[in-house]
Amino acid sequence: MAEYLFKFRDIKPYDQVGDQVLRRAININREEGIELEASDVAFGEAALSYICKTQVKATTLNRRSLSLGHLAA
């Protein structure tokens, strides 16, 4: 994921640990013969999109429940 974010989303590490994580990810992919393509994380992006949508719905429902809670009292 670190290599994908760097190559395709232009997200750069902001500290030494981030640099190390990125270098390690690139080295592991190279050792495994993996050439990362932009579409390689489509599944992960779809999953994140689903999770975000689900969280927004849950938050909205919780807010509605809280705002209607005073009516039951």
Secondary structure, DSSP 8 states (H G I E B T S, - for coil): -HHHHHHHS-----SHHHHHHHHHHHHHHHHTT----GGGGHHHHHHHHHHHHHHHHHHHHHHHHHHHHHHH-
